[in-house]
Amino acid sequence: MRKVHSDSGDFSNDFMSFLISCAHILLLISLFFCAFLVLGVYRISATAFYTYDSYDKIPYNRVGVLLGTSPNVAIGRPNEFFTNRIIAASTLYKKGKIDFILVSGDNSHQSYNEPREMMKALIKEGVPKERIIADYAGFRTIDSIIRAKHVFMLNKATIISQEFHNERAIFIARANGINAIGFNASMPSSYLSSFRVEFREFFAKIMCVFDVYFLNSQPKFLGEPIAIGDAPMPKLPTNKPKQLTSKLKTPGLSVAGLKLEQLEKLKDIAKQPTNSAFILKQEQKAKETLHKSLKKQDMFYEKEESYPIIDQKYDNTLDKYNN
């Protein structure tokens, strides 16, 4: 019985050690995950360096992206976030800092249409209707920004919203290849409204980190490319085989004839030996023949003595022949 109790006690101790180890591992993972989220939120906040508060200092961009919000907080109570964004966008246009305004917002049902309300407000502020482009599928900030890239073909843009919102939008834009800057519209005068929105924005930034780094979130709708102004449309790929636009150039008869003639001349020159080579060959042959004939007639049989005499006789014979 003692042995049974001892074994069960060892098992309990081992199991507790295992649970403690698992708890330590989970704690480390949680700490790492929280640190990553904090760093992500910090990176979002760091995009404040790409935002501007001055109409004069902000650089020019062809298109400004006006992010949507509700025009009213209640019946008869205008939304100051909406009003201040409209003022900022219209002023940027009038000062020549942007040429077009892309209004992007929620239009999830017929009774709620943020882009339509923004267009009406901008036209009242003096922005021409043809300079306003509506994006009716900007349900979330990430939808508005990614659609600006892939549907409206923007590589550079000025994002127009309040500072806390611009930071998150610029973070998404730069993560998706848009060289974006932001203009900070004024905050509401009510401290309570500002605090409530900024408190909600903290959790929105955490969700933004998940969207960009973990979920790779995409817009609910994309669609065909839409050109803003005179921007060129992208070339669509086709399955047609590539064809030659012109025939291959062939050399003319005159060129071919000249080349053949040059080749024939080179062949003749290569086959014919030079005069010097021919004379040397004949002299060598005559010398060998004379050696053979003189060997038969000469009475000297030793090689060391015979060859000098033969050479001398050959030279004398050649002199007579040449004379």
Buried (B, 14 or more C-beta within 10 A) or exposed (E): EEEEEEEEEEEEEEEEEEEEEEEEEEEEEEEEEEEEBEEBBEBBBEBBEBBBEEEEEBEEBBBBBBBBBBBEBEEEEEBBBBBBBBBBBBBBBEEEBBBBBBBBBBBEEEEEBBBBBBBBBBBEEEBEEEBBBBBBBBBBBBBBBBBBBBBBBBEBBBBBBBBBBBBBBBBBBBBBEBEBBBBBBBBBEEEEBBEEBBEEBEEBBBBBBEBBEEEEBEBEEEEEEBEBEEBEEEEEEEEEEEEEEEEEEEEEEEEEEEEEEEEEEEEEEEEEEEEEEEEEEEEEEBBEEBBEEBEEEEEEEEEEEBEEEBBEBBEEBBEEEEE
